Each structure stands twice: as C-alpha cells, then as structure tokens.
Amino acid sequence: MDQTALLFLVLVAMVVVFTVINPIFFSSAVFANILQDWGPIVLMATAQTLVIVSGGIDLSVGAALGLSGVVSALAMRELTASGQSAWSAMLLGVLVAGAVGLAVGLVNGVLINRVKLVPFIATLCTMGAALGLSLVLTGGTPVAGGPAGSIQFSSKTYLGMFTVPIIVVTVIVVAAGLYLHKTRFGRWTYAIGSNQFAARGAGINVESHLYKIYALSGLLSGLAGMFVYLRLGSGSASSGVGQELSAIAAAVIGGTSLLGGVGRLAGTVIGAFIITGVLSGLIIIGVQANWQRVVIAALIAVAVGAQGLSNESLRAK
C-alpha cells in the first residue's frame, strides 16, 4: 500500500477511536479547532520537510515563529496607533513577519555555508538568539494593541470550520508541494540530500541551493508567526517554544527520512493532521496537557523506528 494512503488510514482510525471514546470529537467545532492548530504546524512542517530532504535540520522554526510574531505585532501596533486602517496594519504585519523569518533563514544559511557549522548546531544557535531577542523586545509580555478586527477577521468561518488564514495556508502548502515535486528546485533538493558529493559533481551549486532552502524555511516559519498573531490577537515570545518538535514530528511521521533525500509533502500534511488531532483528542478525553510533548516524542520514536525497520528490510532484499 502507498505510504500516503496508509497514513490517511491511520488518520481515519485515530478519528474513529477518539470519537468512540468521546463522540464530541466528531464535530465541526472540534475539527475547526484542529484546523487552527494545524495551520502554523503545517507551515513549519513544510519548512522542515524541505530542510530534512536536503539532508539538514532546522531547530529554529519555532523561535522564528515567535520572533516574527513579536516584530510584526510591534509594527502593527505602531501603525494602528498612527491611525492607519486595520487592513494596512495586517498587510504590513504579513510583510514584516515574512521578512523576519526570511532573515533568520538567511542567517542559518550563512552559518552553514560560510562558518561551516553543521545544520543542527547552526539552527540551535539561531533558535537561542531568536528566542532571546523576542524576550528582549517584549520583556516577556505579549504585544497587543494591533488592528482591532484581526481576531474577528481570522475567526470568521466558512462551512463551519474553514477560515481565511486556513485557506491561505492551504494554498501556500500546495504551492510548496508543487515547487518541491515538480520543479528543478525539488530535484536538486533531493539530489543534495541523497548524496551531496555527487550533487556537486553533477554541477549543482550546493551552497546557493542551501541558502534558498533555509531562506524558504525561515519565510514559512515567519508566516506561521503571523498566523498565530491573527488567532490570538497578540505576539508572544513563547508562542513558538517547543513547536520545532511538532514540526519535525509531522515531517517524520509523514515519511520524511532524517537521513535526507526521501520525503513527500502530502505525507507531511497528513502527519501534521495526526499530530494536531492526537493532541486535541487527548485533551477531549481528559488527558492532561503536560503529556502532549511526551506523546509527540513517542510518535517521533515510532516513526523513526518504522523507517529504520523499512530500510533494513530493503537492504535484506
């Protein structure tokens, strides 16, 4: 059976189990809440998929989300205070959030390509720096005072569960999937992740391509920060803390190999649904929220273990 189809069956089975335990799980209100949780996670997981397929890792996606949300919140507050319209403020917020995330991604590219740090260490450094800068800018308190209509705009639903931000996120993810699977960019990404030495021999400018990958990762994480702002109505330094784990989990559960060169965005999308669905389901059936990270860690372990068994099976053949 195709892996994406298998993941979809797992997702359906998860819905059935939680619905049997508590029928309220199978409701448009719960699905709408899951979609709101899914939005920022799938953006970061898409970013993580691009990076992992290339043979790297990006631990800074959560911190980039937080910093982008904080800086865009500060910018929108200033614009709102000057009497500008809510639409102008939100447009500025999107541009600022994307720019901040892009800057974090480019710093990652510099550390990897120029300073020659391995991706794990490079992105760990930017994760700490971005989180620290967010705390400096906010003093540890959420930044509110932006456009008054942002929450109403982002919470208005269509068909009982779809919001404009969710629709925009879906379009972005579909575009990213086409870009990864149907263009030269994607072919080069898989080639670098499979064998970087061979990719260089084939004439691929590996350094230039890695800049693009980490820049895209930062950009998507920045847009995730704006999504969270629209949902909460404020920017917080802590909004992305720990979310890099969820993003990695979604990618790995979706079949992206941590060894690089393998992965499909469709699997990542379903993996993000599984992560957010499991967490919401656990809360609905009464499991304490403190267990969430334990569950995510366990899901990563199971997914990586399954990949290892699959690789051993292929080698045995």
N, C-alpha and C positions, 0 to 999 in steps of 0.2 A: 504494500500500500504506500502511496505517496506520503512523504513526511508531513506536508501541509494538511492533507486530508486527515491524517492520524491526529495531528494537533487539534484540528477542528472537532473531531470526535471526543477528544479529551475535554475540550471546552464545553461541548454539549453535555457530557457526562457530569462535569462539575456543576453546571446549572441544574441538572436533574437532582443531584444529591442534595444541594443546598435547598432546593425547592421542596423536596420531600421532608427535610428536617424542619424548615420554616417556609410555608407557602408564600409569605410576603416577599421572598426573594424574587419570585417570578412576577414582577410588577413593573409598570413603566417608570414609576418613581425611583425604584432601585436601579433599573437599567440606566436611567438618566444620570443618577449619581455616579454609577460605574463609568459612564462615558466621560463625565467631568474629571474623574480621577485618571482615566485613560489618556486624555489629551496631552498633558505635559509628559507623562511617562513614555508615550509612543514617539513623541518628538525626540526625547533624549535617547530612547532605544534605537531609533532610526540613525541618529548620530553615532551611537555606539556600534551599530552594525557596520557602518561604513569604515569605522576605525578598526574594528576587530577583523573584518575581512581583509584589510590591508596588512594584518599582522601586528597591530598595535593594541593599545587600550587607552581609554580616556577617563580618568578618575575625576576630572574637573567639571563634568557636565552639571552636576548638582550645584556646585559652587558658582558656576557660570549662570545658572538659572537664578540663584539668589542675588548675585551682583547685578545682573541685568534688570531684574525686577526692582531692585532698590534704586538704581540710577534712573531708570525710566520713571519711577514714581516721583523722584525728586524733580525731574524735568517737567512732568505733567503738573505737579503742584505749583511750580513757578509759573507755568503758562496759564493755569487756571486762575491763579492769584492776579495775573495781569489782565484778566477779563476776556481771554480767548474762549472760543466755543469748545464744547466737550469733544466734538469730532476732531478739531485741530489738535487738542491735547492728546487724544488717543492715537491719532496718526503719528504725532511726534513720539509718543511712548513706544509704538511699534518700531519706528526707525532707530530710536536710541537703544532699545533692548537688543535689536539685531546687531547694531554696531558694537555694543559692549561685548556680546557673545562672540562676534567675529574677532574682536581684539584679543580675547582670551585664547581663541583657537590659533591665531597667528603667533601669539607668544609660545604656545605649545610647539608650533612648527619650528620656531627659532631654536628653542631648547633642544629639540630632537635633531634638527638638521645642522645647526651651527655649533651648539655647545656639545653635541653628541651624547646627550643623555638618553637612556632607554625610555620608551614611552611611559612606562609605569612610574619612574622617578620624575620625569618631566611634568606629567599631568598631576602627580601628587603635589609637586611644588606649586603649580598654578592653582590647585584646589585650595591649599592653605592660604595662598596670597589673596585669592578672590574672596574667600570667606572672611579673612582678616580685614580686607578693605571694606567689605559690606558692613562689618561691625563698626569700623571707624566712621563710616559715613552716617550710620544710623544711631550709634550709641547703644545698639541692642534693642531699639524700639521700632515697631512698624512705622512705615512712612505712608501717611494717609493725606487727605486734602486735595486729591486729584479731581478729575471730572465727576460730578455727582451722578451722572447717568451711566457710569461704566458697569456697575453691577447689574442694573436693570437691562442694559443692552446685552450683556453676556448671559443673563439668566432666562431671557425670553426663549421659550421652547417651541419647536415645530414637531408635529406628530407626537407630542408628549414627552420627547426626550432629546431631540436634536437642537443645539444652539448654534448661532452663527460662528463662534470660535471653534466649535467641534467640526463644523462643515469646512472651515478654512484649514484646520489641522488635517482633515482627511484629504483635501486637495494637495496639501504640501507633501504628505506621505506618499500619495500616489505618484506625484511628480518625482519625488526622490527615488521611488521604486523603478520608474521608467529610466531615470538617469543612471541608476546602478546596473540595471539588467539589459538595457537596450542601446547603450552608447559606448564609445571608446573609453570614456572615463571609467565605466564599470569594468570593462575588460582589463584595463591597466590596473585597477584596484585589486582584482582577483589575481592577476599575474604577480604583483608585488607581494601579496600575502602568501601566495603559493611558494615562490622562490625569488627573493629579492635579487640575488646574484644573477639568475637567469634573466630577470626582467631588465636589469642594466645591460646585459649582453644583447638583449633584443632592441636596445635603443631607447628604452623608456627613461625619461628624466625622473628618477625616483624622488629626489628631494623636492622638485617642483610639485610633483603629484601629492606628496605628503602634506605640503603646505595647503593645497586645495582641500584635502580630506579633513585636516584638523580645523581649517577655517570653516568648512561646512558644519562640522560637529559643533563648533562654538556658536555659529549662527543659529542652528536649530535649537540649541540649549537656551540662547538668548530669547528666541521667540517663545519657548516654553515658559520663561520668566514672565513675559507679558501675558501669557495665558493665565498664569496663576494670579497675576495682579488683577486681571479682569474678573476673575472668580471671587477674589477676596476683597477687592477694593483698596488694597494697600500692598506695599512692597516690604518684605521682611528678609533679613539676612539668613534666617533659619529655614526659609521656605524650601530650599533645595538640599538641606542637610540629609545625608543618607540616601538621596534619590539616585545617586550613581549606582548603588547596589541594585535598585529596582530596574534601572535601565539595562545593566549587564545581565540581570536575570531574564528579562524579556527577550533579549537577543539570544542568549544561550539556550533558553527553553525553546525558542523558535528555530533552533538548529544551527546557529552560527557557531563555528568552531573557534575556540580560543587559540588554536594553532595557526589560524589565518587561512585565507583562500577559499573558505566554504561558508555559505550563508545566503539566505533569501529573505527579502524584506517582508514577504507575505507571512512567513513563519514568525518574524519579529512582531508583526501587528497582532497575530493571534496570541503570541507569548505575552504581550502587554495586556491583552484582554484577560488572559489566565491569571496574571499577577493581580490586576485590579479586582477581578471577580472573586478570587480567593480571599483577598483581604477584606472586601466588603462582606462576603459570605460569612467569614469568621466572626465579624462584628455582629452581624444579624443573628447568628446562632448563639451569641453570648460569650465568645472567646475574648479575653482581654486584649486590648490593642498592643500591649507590651510584647505580645507573642508574634507580632507581624514580622519583624526582622528575622526572628528565628525561622519562621515559615519560609521567607524568601531565601534565606541561606540554605535551607534544606532543599528547596526547589532547584537552586543552582547546583548543589551537590548531586542531586538525582540526574539532572540534565547532563552535566559534565560526565558523570559516571556512565550514563547511557551512551554518550558519544564515544567514550573510551572502549566500551564493550563492542560497539559497532565497528570501530576501527580495528580492533583485534580480530573480529570475525572476518572482515575483509582481507586482512593480512593472512589469515589462516587459509583462505581460499586461494 
